[in-house]
Amino acid sequence: MLEDGRQDFREAVDGISAEEGLVKAGPRRWSVVECIEHVVAVEERCRGWISNGSEVKPRRDSRREMRLFTTIRSRLTKVETPEVLRPSGRFRTLAAAMAAFESSRDRTVEWARERGDLYSIGGTHPYFGKVNGAEMIQLIDGHTRRHADQIREVREAIPENSERSQRHEWKREAPGLPAEFEIATDFESLSLQELHLTDIQKPNLRGAALTIEGCLLERVQLAGGELGSMVWRDVRLTGCDLANLRAHRMTLVRVELIDCRMTGFSANALNWQHVLIRNGDVRYAQCQGGKFRNCEFDDCGWQEADLQRADLSGCIFRSCNLDAADFRGAKLENTDLRQSKVESLVVGAGDLRGAIVDPAQAMVLARVMGLQIR
């Protein structure tokens, strides 16, 4: 969890120059360097609270963990920053700030590994009250991701760096699947590697984590499941049912979903890289704030899906139905919407900046945003 959050933060900062790191988007806004200083200060403070905590009776409350993470992650949750945690010019350069962040995160990871049973140590958070070690880790990670989102907002206000834009190439990588598989039709473990799974019925699955690597899944039923963490790498799913699947964290890397039902699936922290969905039913999906990198969607139904504040930069929507899909606050730079249905797309006036549309769509979207074309 901590390493995933570290990578999210790195990606938010990646490509920002030393000069841009000191730019403020407004008189009462923080620069990127100041955001990093605040994140480091909070992580150090949280680590101190729990390191000096007392032994408590171990307990696990997955719903509370999810609620803590979701609350602190959301930029809609406004909390007055205490004076001691406000930026004070501790770092003069972006490089120094990021070095401090990496060092602090290293210490947090080392502490978590050495401590082992995080549920048996308790501390007090000034805003959320009594928490155990695992819950404090959720707060540290959620807070880091919250300010990664803030950094992305800051860089949006920085004049576009054309050299940086030209340097990036958008290209989806195919899954690195093995040529042969051991056939398996049932499993008990939630860690699956290099298997060919067919016609398995596992609806309403419950678990802390489901890790799948290098597998083929055909006609697998996972609808209605509730998982703490999903990490899938180099996986192809065909004809699978993931409807109403809920995950606290969902990380997909080089995953292909063909003819899959994904209606109403949701994730609090979503990170997809090199994902293909073809002929998928993704209606009502809840992907607020999700990160999509080099993803392609072909002939998919995204009606009434919630993609608010999602980063869809460089993604491709081919022949998709986007009726009533909510893209407000989403990043759509180099997002290709051509050939898709956009007549009822829910979008703000500034949200389409950098998106790729055809002339007919441009006329439609102008009307969606209330423009008068004369």
C-alpha positions in Angstrom: 0.0 0.0 0.0 2.8 2.4 1.0 4.8 1.6 -2.1 1.8 2.1 -4.4 1.2 5.5 -2.8 4.8 6.4 -3.2 4.6 5.6 -7.0 1.4 7.6 -7.3 3.1 10.6 -5.7 6.2 10.2 -7.9 4.0 10.2 -11.0 2.3 13.4 -9.9 5.6 15.1 -9.6 7.3 13.5 -12.6 8.2 16.0 -15.4 7.8 19.1 -13.3 10.9 21.2 -13.7 12.9 22.8 -10.8 11.4 26.2 -11.7 7.8 24.9 -12.0 8.1 23.3 -8.6 8.3 26.7 -7.0 5.4 28.2 -8.9 2.2 29.0 -7.0 -1.1 28.8 -8.8 -2.5 31.7 -6.8 -1.8 34.0 -3.8 -3.3 31.5 -1.3 -2.2 28.3 -3.1 0.8 26.1 -2.3 3.5 25.4 -4.8 4.5 21.7 -5.6 7.5 22.0 -3.2 5.2 23.3 -0.4 2.8 20.4 -1.0 5.7 17.9 -0.7 6.9 19.7 2.5 3.4 19.3 4.0 3.2 15.6 3.0 6.6 14.9 4.6 5.6 16.7 7.8 2.3 14.9 8.2 3.9 11.5 7.5 6.6 12.1 10.1 4.0 13.2 12.6 1.7 10.2 11.9 4.7 7.8 12.2 5.6 9.4 15.5 2.0 9.1 16.9 1.8 5.4 16.2 5.5 4.5 16.9 4.9 5.8 20.4 1.5 4.2 20.7 0.4 1.6 23.3 -0.4 -2.0 22.9 -4.1 -2.6 22.2 -6.3 -5.6 21.6 -5.9 -6.5 17.9 -9.0 -5.8 15.8 -9.7 -5.4 12.1 -12.5 -3.2 10.8 -12.2 -3.2 7.0 -15.1 -0.8 6.6 -13.6 1.7 9.0 -10.2 1.4 7.1 -12.0 2.1 3.9 -13.9 5.1 5.4 -10.7 6.6 6.8 -8.9 6.3 3.5 -11.8 7.6 1.5 -12.4 10.6 3.8 -8.8 11.8 3.9 -8.2 11.1 0.2 -11.1 13.2 -1.1 -10.2 16.8 -2.0 -13.8 17.6 -1.1 -13.1 17.0 2.6 -11.8 20.4 3.8 -9.8 20.5 7.0 -7.9 23.5 8.3 -4.2 22.7 8.3 -2.6 23.2 11.8 0.1 25.9 11.8 2.8 23.4 12.7 2.1 21.4 9.5 1.9 24.3 7.1 4.8 24.8 4.7 7.5 27.0 6.1 10.2 27.0 3.4 11.9 23.9 4.7 13.0 22.9 1.2 14.4 25.3 -1.3 14.4 23.0 -4.3 12.1 20.3 -5.8 14.9 17.8 -5.6 15.5 18.3 -1.9 11.8 18.0 -1.2 11.4 14.8 -3.1 14.6 13.4 -1.5 13.0 14.1 1.9 9.7 12.4 0.8 11.6 9.3 -0.3 13.5 9.1 2.9 10.4 9.5 5.1 8.5 6.9 3.1 11.5 4.5 3.4 11.4 4.9 7.2 7.6 4.3 7.3 7.9 1.1 5.1 10.8 -0.1 7.3 8.8 0.6 10.5 5.7 -1.2 9.1 7.7 -4.3 8.2 9.6 -4.5 11.5 6.4 -3.9 13.6 4.6 -6.8 12.0 1.2 -6.8 13.7 0.0 -3.3 13.1 -3.4 -4.1 14.6 -2.0 -4.5 18.1 -0.6 -1.0 18.4 -2.8 2.0 19.0 -2.5 5.8 18.8 -4.6 8.9 18.6 -5.1 11.0 15.5 -6.1 14.6 16.3 -8.9 14.6 13.7 -10.0 10.9 13.5 -9.4 9.9 17.1 -8.2 6.5 18.3 -6.7 4.4 15.5 -4.6 1.3 15.2 -1.4 1.0 13.2 -3.1 -0.4 10.1 -5.6 2.4 10.1 -2.8 5.0 10.5 -1.2 3.5 7.4 -4.4 4.0 5.6 -4.4 7.7 6.7 -0.8 8.2 5.6 -1.4 6.7 2.2 -4.7 8.5 1.7 -3.2 11.8 2.7 -0.3 11.3 0.3 -2.6 10.5 -2.6 -4.8 13.6 -1.7 -1.8 15.9 -2.2 -0.7 14.0 -5.3 -4.1 15.1 -6.7 -3.4 18.6 -5.5 0.0 18.6 -7.3 -1.8 17.6 -10.5 -4.1 20.5 -10.0 -1.2 22.9 -9.5 0.6 21.7 -12.6 -2.6 22.2 -14.6 -2.3 25.9 -13.7 1.3 26.0 -14.9 1.7 27.0 -18.5 1.9 24.0 -20.7 5.5 22.7 -21.3 5.5 21.7 -25.0 8.8 19.9 -24.7 7.3 17.7 -21.9 4.2 16.9 -24.0 6.2 15.9 -27.1 8.4 13.7 -24.9 5.6 11.4 -23.8 4.3 8.7 -26.0 0.9 7.0 -25.5 1.0 3.3 -26.3 -0.7 0.4 -24.6 1.4 -2.7 -23.9 -0.1 -6.2 -24.4 -0.1 -8.7 -21.5 3.0 -10.8 -21.1 1.2 -14.1 -20.9 3.0 -17.5 -20.9 2.4 -19.8 -23.9 1.1 -22.7 -21.8 -0.9 -23.0 -18.6 -1.6 -25.6 -16.0 -5.3 -26.2 -16.1 -7.1 -25.4 -12.9 -10.9 -25.3 -12.4 -11.1 -24.4 -8.7 -8.9 -22.6 -6.2 -8.9 -21.7 -2.5 -6.0 -19.4 -2.4 -6.5 -15.7 -3.3 -3.0 -15.6 -4.9 -3.1 -17.0 -8.5 -0.2 -17.4 -10.8 0.1 -18.8 -14.4 -3.2 -20.6 -14.4 -6.0 -21.1 -16.9 -9.2 -20.7 -15.0 -12.5 -21.7 -16.7 -16.2 -21.8 -15.6 -15.5 -21.0 -12.0 -18.3 -19.6 -9.9 -17.1 -17.4 -7.0 -19.8 -14.7 -6.6 -19.8 -12.6 -3.4 -16.2 -13.3 -2.8 -14.8 -11.7 0.4 -11.2 -11.3 1.2 -8.4 -8.9 2.1 -6.6 -9.3 -1.2 -6.9 -11.0 -4.6 -3.6 -11.1 -6.5 -3.6 -12.6 -10.1 -0.5 -12.7 -12.3 0.0 -14.3 -15.7 -3.4 -16.0 -15.9 -6.2 -16.6 -18.4 -9.8 -16.4 -16.9 -12.7 -17.6 -19.0 -16.3 -17.4 -17.8 -15.3 -16.8 -14.2 -18.0 -15.4 -11.9 -16.8 -12.8 -9.4 -19.9 -10.6 -9.3 -20.8 -8.9 -6.0 -17.4 -9.5 -4.4 -15.9 -7.2 -1.8 -12.1 -7.1 -1.6 -9.7 -5.0 0.2 -7.1 -5.0 -2.6 -7.0 -6.3 -6.2 -3.6 -6.5 -7.9 -3.8 -8.1 -11.4 -0.8 -8.2 -13.8 -0.6 -9.8 -17.2 -4.1 -11.2 -17.1 -6.7 -11.8 -19.8 -10.4 -12.2 -18.9 -13.0 -13.4 -21.4 -16.7 -13.6 -20.8 -16.3 -13.0 -17.1 -18.8 -11.4 -14.7 -17.4 -8.6 -12.4 -20.7 -6.8 -11.9 -21.0 -4.9 -8.6 -17.5 -6.0 -7.6 -16.1 -3.6 -4.9 -12.5 -3.1 -4.1 -10.8 -0.7 -1.7 -7.8 -0.6 -4.1 -7.8 -1.9 -7.7 -4.5 -2.0 -9.6 -4.5 -3.5 -13.1 -1.3 -3.7 -15.2 -1.4 -5.1 -18.7 -4.9 -6.6 -18.3 -7.4 -7.4 -21.1 -11.1 -7.8 -20.5 -13.0 -9.2 -23.4 -16.8 -9.5 -23.4 -16.9 -8.9 -19.7 -19.8 -7.6 -17.6 -18.5 -4.9 -15.2 -21.8 -3.1 -14.4 -21.6 -1.1 -11.2 -18.1 -2.1 -10.2 -16.3 0.4 -7.9 -12.9 1.2 -6.4 -11.9 3.8 -3.9 -8.3 3.9 -5.2 -8.0 2.8 -8.9 -4.8 2.6 -10.9 -5.0 1.0 -14.4 -2.0 0.8 -16.7 -2.1 -0.7 -20.2 -5.7 -2.0 -19.8 -8.0 -3.0 -22.7 -11.7 -3.4 -22.3 -13.4 -4.7 -25.5 -17.2 -5.1 -25.8 -17.6 -4.5 -22.0 -20.7 -3.4 -20.1 -19.2 -0.8 -17.7 -22.5 1.0 -16.9 -22.8 2.7 -13.5 -19.1 2.1 -12.7 -17.7 4.2 -9.8 -14.2 5.3 -10.8 -13.9 8.7 -9.2 -10.4 10.0 -9.0 -9.1 6.9 -10.8 -5.8 6.8 -12.8 -5.9 5.4 -16.3 -2.6 5.1 -18.2 -2.4 4.0 -21.8 -5.8 2.3 -21.6 -8.1 1.5 -24.6 -11.9 0.9 -24.5 -13.6 -0.6 -27.6 -17.3 -0.9 -28.1 -18.0 -0.4 -24.4 -21.1 0.9 -22.6 -20.1 3.6 -20.0 -23.6 5.0 -19.5 -24.0 6.8 -16.2 -20.5 5.8 -15.1 -18.8 8.1 -12.6 -15.4 9.2 -13.8 -15.2 12.5 -12.0 -11.7 13.7 -11.4 -10.3 10.7 -13.2 -7.0 11.0 -15.0 -7.8 9.6 -18.5 -4.9 11.3 -20.3 -4.0 9.5 -23.5 -6.8 6.9 -23.2 -8.8 5.9 -26.3 -12.6 5.4 -26.4 -13.6 3.7 -29.6 -17.3 3.3 -30.4 -18.2 3.7 -26.8 -21.6 4.9 -25.4 -20.9 7.7 -23.0 -24.5 8.7 -22.3 -24.7 10.5 -19.0 -21.2 9.4 -18.1 -19.8 12.0 -15.6 -16.4 13.4 -16.7 -16.5 16.5 -14.5 -13.0 17.4 -13.3 -11.4 14.7 -15.3 -8.1 15.1 -17.1 -8.6 14.5 -20.8 -5.4 15.6 -22.4 -4.8 13.5 -25.6 -7.9 11.4 -24.7 -9.4 10.2 -28.0 -13.2 10.4 -27.9 -13.7 10.1 -31.7 -16.3 7.6 -32.8 -17.9 7.5 -29.4 -21.4 8.8 -28.4 -21.0 12.0 -26.5 -24.4 13.7 -26.9 -25.3 13.3 -23.2 -21.8 13.4 -21.7 -21.7 15.3 -18.4 -18.7 17.6 -18.6 -17.7 21.1 -17.4 -16.6 23.9 -19.7 -12.9 23.4 -19.0 -12.8 19.7 -18.7 -12.3 19.0 -22.4 -9.0 20.8 -22.6 -6.7 18.7 -24.8 -9.3 16.0 -25.7 -9.4 14.7 -29.3 -12.8 14.9 -30.9 -14.1 15.0 -34.5 -15.8 18.1 -36.0 -19.3 16.6 -35.5 -18.6 15.8 -31.9 -17.2 19.3 -31.3 -20.6 20.8 -32.4 -22.4 18.4 -30.1 -20.2 19.1 -27.1 -20.5 22.8 -27.7 -24.3 22.5 -27.3 -23.7 20.2 -24.2 -21.8 23.1 -22.6 -24.4 25.6 -23.5 -22.4 27.5 -26.2 -24.4 29.3 -28.9 -23.0 28.6 -32.3 -24.2 31.2 -34.9 
